[in-house]
Amino acid sequence: MIPDSCYQIVTTQEENIWQLLEEVCDPEIPVLSILDLGVLRQVQVREDGQVQVTITPTYSGCPAMNTISADIKLKLLAEGYPKVQVDLQLSPAWTTDWLTEEGKQKLEAYGIAPPVEPNGDIHALFGRDTTVRCPLCQSENTRLVSQFSSTACKAMYQCQECLEPFDYFKCLK
Amino acid sequence: MELAHTTNTAAQNYSPELRELLFQYTLQLADTSLILGHRLSEWCGHGPILEQDLAMANISLDLLGETRSLYQYAAELEGQGRTEDDLAYLREAVEYRNPLLVEQPNGDFADTILRQFLFDGFHYLLLKKLQNCSDQRLAAIATKSFKEASYHLKWSSEWVIRLGDGTEESKRRIEKALDRLWRYSGELFQMTPVEQELHKAGFLPDYAQLKQQWDEHVAKVFAEATLEVPQNVFMQLGGKTGMHTEHLGYLLAELQYLQRAYPGLEW
């Protein structure tokens, strides 16, 4: 339930909130919840009943953060938590390691290739590109079209077998 | 709407002098990514091909994300009630602290690529160091942006090679860009009094070291691109201390138009 990367001691009430927030989705990849993405970092209920939710952006310019914050507040309001504060945490910085296994499967089923471990050092320039599997026909005969695509977190690939262009969720470490 | 940051720094314990220095420096970093981010956004819908149009818009977005984190922090350091929007939209050209390079007009695609390449190398190396900055907030912002900057540098380096070692025409264009823009590269590494003070206080790395690594990267990429590294070029300075080229005023006229015409307007 609560990802290992944000392991913490939680009360029953907090665990209940984690469960509720499983229904809050990334507005740009609606098949992923903010839990799947690893964007939700912490939930704390204070003594006065105020709920403090901490989220982290995938990329610094991610325009979805405000929407996600508003969605969290609306969701919790509807479930009987009127006092909610959402904080933004930059450090530790988000990494694709926080994407859950379930999240990766949902991505692929949605037509977006999930991040794969890079061969060698990603900071090395001109390194070999990673082998990315086509989410539509599963072929590994694909090519990188551009490191940048429809959103900051994705790269653009094309499958050489079925010829479909597709998004690849970039590995960010 | 603004999200509150969780990283509370030791900023409260800073002396007023140190606080002012960090405010000035954070502002300089913010101005730099804002102006370059804005320049790149001017390409949106005009890129030579769709993929590169998207690439420039994406890099612009990364830079603007970094900009917001920096302006928010600068506003907190200043503590005078100004917001990130006030800092971005309600200052005059002479108050901007970005280096001259990033305000240079887009020109053709080769000009934009070369400007980006010269900047990305610096940005990448600086952020790499700032990740360990003793100011926690700057370190957190740098850690976030460093991951993104490595993609930017890869992109611009590949394009310099493609244009330099490409066709006769692409080579002519990138050489022309080099002739036009190289003179602005030195300012990136020229420390201002603010930067020198912060270096002495242990907040900033030695820029001479960054310059050495930058030179090595440029030499490597230029060798592959069959371009020559210009020698003995007079370097233009001034942007980081508020003396800008005429281009910045026009850029700000567009960037700040809405807030100037309709003060306080919100989305």
Interface residues (C-beta under 8 A of the other chain):
Chain A: T54 I55 P57 Y59 S60 G61 C62 P63 M65 N66 S69 A70 Q85 V86 D87 L88 Q89 L90 S91 P92 A93 W94 I122 H123 L125 F126 V145 S146 Q147 F148 S149 S150 A152 M156 K170 L172 K173
Chain B: M1 L3 A4 H5 T6 T7 E51 Q52 L54 A55 A57 N58 I59 L61 D62 L63 L64 G65 E66 R68 S69 Q136 A139 A140 I141 T143 K144 S145 K147 E148 S150 Y151 L153 K154 W155 S157 E158
